[in-house]
Each structure stands twice: as structure tokens, then as C-alpha cells.
Amino acid sequence: MALDMREIGALVAQHSRFVQDVMQAMEHVIVGQKSMLERLLVGLLANGHVLLEGVPGLAKTRAVTTLAQALQADYQRIQFTPDLLPADLIGTLIYQPQTGGFQVRKGPVFAHIVLADEINRAPAKVQSALLEAMQEGQVTIGEASFPLPQPFLVLATQNPLEHEGTYPLPEAQVDRFMLKLKITYPSREEELQILERMAHTQAYPDLKPVVTTADILAVRSVVDAIYLDDKVKQYIVDIVFATREPQAYKLAIGDYIEYGASPRATIYLALAAKAYAFLRGRGYVTPQDVKSIGMDVLRHRILVTYEAEAEEITAEDLIQRIFDYLPVP
């Protein structure tokens, strides 16, 4: 049964402590990067995987590790390398000479939070081994399928593709990530705080868990209940369709877009906007929520043409034009 606005608001207020506890725990370790931390929580609450891109040293791995430590959940870190095999991720069958049969040995992907560190250091076959796990929540080993623990979240980091020793991610896998975050350098003041906090030889103490997996699943049910008005739904669909048929919206960017966003973008944009509204303590989604989280949902789903590349027009530029031009309900 659908809840009314007052009941949804009461649920959001009741569970808002979740956000405060986790953010305080992560900010105890991570200096700045508040936008990245919030979007990691959006992925966690909206049941969407997150891809973080940035040069080495910007606390991508530490942020994911800190989030995992703040949760009372199983956590595995997989360092992707060029010689990694799919079996190193999902597991394999081990022959048992005593019985003449095979025993399943599960891989590190069987965890609540999986950090795929430097995911673009491994070849496409290994990257594709994550597809079934990310989309279906299960893994097939031999002839049997095994469900993954819930909640299940893949948080992947990658270095920009212009760095040596990297491989482009397959488009099918990139589309499975709800959010793609581009991590930038900290400000001068934040860098000074990093120096004061981190420039010592002692290892930083591990955080104590502040929430459980049951808490996460309970909050996800609240996120699902957050109100999404029909006008906001239309706005989301208009944004996605403007990436496919810009001429229908009188946008002169059709020559720059090879492929627009898929229907998965529509679903993820709605879910991420709901989670973002929850972080803001509201039981309803505003158009500004959609615009605030929209760039992270869409930037990796639009393929630009050679003409756009020649004119140095990026997918982010095109998305911003759409946001600026479309009327806000």
C-alpha cells in the first residue's frame, strides 16, 4: 500500500541517523571529497554499482575501504592486474581425488562490498566476468548458479585511459554501473588538512562499524517509498530522450551524439534521485535532485561522435546543454 507524504517524511526522519553516522565515520578518515562520499552512499542506498575514475592518490581506494569499514558487512578487495583470470574473481571447481568429484571454491566476489581496484588494468575477459554478478546478483560456477549475499555492491576504481597499461571497459559493463564519478584534486586548504592528518608513519586505525546489512536493506525500502511526482518522471524521461533524439527537443547537438542513453539510464536516474533526496532528508524528489545526480548517471552512457572529439566536446558538455535547455517542471 502506498504511503502518504507525511508517512514517508516520518520514515526518512526516522532513518536519517543512518546517513549521519556513516558520513561522520567516513569524514573521520577522508578529508574533503564530500561529493564522492555522498555518491557512494547513493549507490549503496539505491542498489547501484559505482565506478570511480581519477589519477592515483586521490583517496579512491581509501574511500571505498572506509565505507566498508563503517558497515558491518563482508568486504573483499580485488586488485586487478593484466594476468588476473575470471576464476580469480568468481571461483572455480576443484577436483577432489578422494571422492572423484569436484568441489566449488568460491571467489572473492562473494561479499557484500567488492572493491575492484584499478578495474581497467585487467583484460576485457576478466572485466566481463563481473557482468553476471553485477546485473543478476548471482555467479555461475560450472553448471550451478550461486546467489551473492545481499546487499551486494561493486565499487570499482580506474585510472584515466590515457595512462599506460590500461584497457577500455566493455560498453556492456560500463552501462551496469549506476554512477561514474570523476574524482578531482583537493583544494589547497583540504591538502593542508591531508598533510596534517596523514603525514605520519603510523597506520590509520580501522573504523568501528556503525551500521549493519539489515540497516542498509531497511533504508533501501524507505528509499523505494520516496515520492516521485509524475512531472518529475516526465522530466527524467525527457532528459534521457534528449540524448537520443535531440532534434525533437530543438537541441542542435545531434551531430555530436553517436548513441544516447539506454532505458537503464532512466531507471537509474530515478533511483539515484530518490537516494539523493533521502540524503537531503526529504521524502520527495525535486527536479534539482535529478540535475544534481544526473551527470554521474549519464556521463558514461553517451557515446560522442568523431566530430565531437575533433571539436573537443565531451559527453559532460552535451549533458550540461540538455540540463540548461530543457524546461524544469
N, C-alpha and C positions, 0 to 999 in steps of 0.2 A: 504494500500500500504506500502510495506517495506521501511524503511528509510535507507539511506546510512550511512557509518561510520561517516562522517563529521556532518550530521544532528543529529545523536544520541549523538555524543560528545557535540554538542552545547546544546542539551536538558539537558544533565547531568550537564553541567556547569551552565545552567540557574537555575536549581533546587537544586544545591549543597548547597545553603544557608539554605535550609531546614535542612540538616544534621548538619551544624554548629550551627544553632540556638538551636536545640533540645539537642545536645551534650553539649553545653555550659550551658544550663539550668539544665541538669541533673548533670553535674560535679560541679555545684554550691552547690549541696547538697551531692552527693555521692563522697567519697574520693576513688581514685583508681578504681578497678573493671572495667576498660575501656573495656575489652573484653566482660564482661557481658552486659554493656550498648550498645555496638555496636551490639551485637546479639539480644538484644531486638528490636533494630531498624531494623535489618534484618527481624525478624518475622513480624514487623509492615508493612514493605515495601513489603514483599513477601507474605503477607496474610497467614501467618502460625502461629499456636499457639506455645507457648514456655513453657517448663517445667524447672523449676529451682530447683536444688537439692543441699542441703548443711545443715550443722548444724545450729541451731538457732543463731541469732546475726550477720549474715554476710551481712545484708542490702538487703536481697532478697525482702522482702515486701516493704521496703522504696524505692528501685529502681523502682519497678512497680508503686508505688504511685506517685513517682516523674515524671515518664514518663506520667502518666495520667494527672498530673497537667500541664505538658508542652503542652498538647494537649487540644484544645477547644472541648472536647468530653464528652459524658456521661460516667461516671465511677461508678462501683459498686465493693465493696469488700465483698466476702462471706467467712466467717470463717468456715471451715469445721470441724465438730465435730461428734463423734460417734452417736449422736441422731438426726442428720440432716436428713430430709426427701426430696425425689425428688421434692415434691410440694414447698418446701422452696427455690428451685432453679428456677424452670421453671414457677411456678404459679399454680393456681387451679381454679376450678369453685365454686362460692359462691352462695348458694341458696337465692333468693330474695322472701320472703313471700308475699310482696305486689303484685308482678306480677305472682308468681307461677313459675318463670323461674330461670335460672342460669346466673350469670354474671361472666365474665372472670376477674380474678385478676392476672395480670402478675407478674412474679417473678423478682428478681434482675438480671437474666441473660439477660434481655432486656436492654442492654447498649452497648456502643461502645467498651469499655475495661472492662473486667471482671477479677478481681483478685480472683482466687480460692486459698485461703491461707491455707497451710497445707492440700492439697487435699487428702493426704493419711491418714488423721485422720478419714475419713468417710468410711463406708462400701461400697462394690462394687456397690450396687444398686444405691446409690447416685452418685458415680463417673460415672456410666453408664448413668445417666440422662443427662450428658453433651454431650453424643456422637452425638445425632441428631443435637444439636446446633453447635457443633464444625465442623461437616462434611457437613451438609446441609444448615447451616445458617438460620434455622427455628426451631420452637418449636411447638409440638402438645399438646394442652390442650383440654381434652375431645375429641370431634370429629373434631375439627378445627385446622388448622396449621396457625401459625403466623410468618411472616418473622422477622428476627432480624435486627436491624439497621446496616447500613454499613458505615464505616468499622466495623467489629466485630472481636475481638481478645481476646482469653483466655490466660492469663498469670498465670500459676499455680506454687505454691511453694510446696516443700515437704521436709520432714526430711529424712535422710537415713533410710533404712528399718530396720537397727539393733536397732533403738531407740524404746523404749516401746510405745505401744498404736498406732501403725501404721498398715495399711493394704496395701498389694501389689496392685498396679493399674492393672486392667484388661489389657491383651495384646492388645486387640482391641482399647482401649482408648489410651494407650501409643503410638501406631502407628499413632494416629491422631495428635500428637504433631510434628510439623516440626523440632523443635530443643529441645534437652535436654542439659541443661548447668549444669556443676558441679562447684559449687562455692567454692573457697578455701579461706584460711585465708589471710588477707592483709600482706604486708611486714612490717618490723619494722618502716620504715620511714612513710608509709601510716598510720600505727596505731597511731603514734605520731600526725599526722595531724588530725586523727579522734578524738583523745583526745582533741586537742586544739579547734576543731570546734564544738564538740558535748557535751563536759562535762560542761553543764550549765543547769539550771532549766527552762529556758525559752523555750517555744515551737518554733521549727524552722518555720519561716514564709513560707506560701504557695507560690508556684511559680505562676507567671502570665503566661497564655497560650501564646505560641509563634507561633503555627500553628493550623489550623482548619482541620476538617474532609475532607473538599473539597481539601485542600492541600495534604492530605495523598492519596486520590484517584487519584489526578493528578500525583503525583510522582509514584504511582504504575503503571500507564500507561507508564511512562518513563522506569521503571524497566523492564516491559514486552518487550520494544523495544530494550533493550541492546543485542548486537550481541553475539551469541553463535556459534562458529565455529563447523563444522562437526567433526573435530578431537577432540575437547573438548567434544562434545556429545558422541563420541565413548569412550573416556576416562571415562566419567561418567558411561556409561553402563558397561564397563569393571570392574570398581570398584564394582558395585552392583553385577554383575555376579560372581566376585571372592569370594563374601561372600556365594554364593550358590553352585558354582562348582569350588572350589579352585584347584582341581586336573587338571582342564582344563588349568589353568594358571601356572601349575607346582609349586603350593604352598603347602607345607606339613603341612596344618592346618586343613584338612578335619575332623580329629578325634576330633577337639575341637569345631566344629560348629554344633549345633543341627538344627537350622533354620537360613537361610540367610535373607537378607533384601528383602522387598516386592517391587513391581513396584512403590508404593507410594514413596519409598526412592529415586528412580530415578527422579521422578518429583520434589520432594522437594529439592534434591541436585542441580538440575539445577536452580530452582527458587531462592534458597538461595545463590547460587554462583552469580547470576545476581545482587541480592540486595547487596551482599558484594562488587562486582565490583563498583556498584553505590556509596557506601560509600567511596570507594577509588578514586572516581572522574573519573572513566573510563567508556566508552561506550561499552566495550567488556569484555568478561570473559577470564581469563587465567587459565591454569591448577593449578597454585598456589592458585587462589581463591577457586577452588574446594577442594584442600587439606586443606586450612585454615579453611573452614567451614564444611568440610566433617565429622570430628569427632563428631561434635554436631548433625549432621543429622543422623548418623549411629549408635552411641553408644547404643541407646535404641532399635534398630531394629534387633540386632543379639542375638540369644539365644545360650549360650555356653553349652557344654555337661558336664556331671559329671566328665569326665576325665579332662577337662579344669579346673573345680573348684578344683579338687584334686591337680592339679599342680599350682593352684593359677594364672591361665591365664585368664585375663579378656577380655571382648569384645573390650576394647580400645587397648589392646595389639595386638589382631588379626587385627584390622583395621589398626594399625600402620604398621604391617608387610605387609599388602596389599599395603599401600601407598609407603612403601620403595621398594617394589619389582616390582610393575607394571611400565613399561616404560612410561615416561611423554612425551606427544606429543610436 
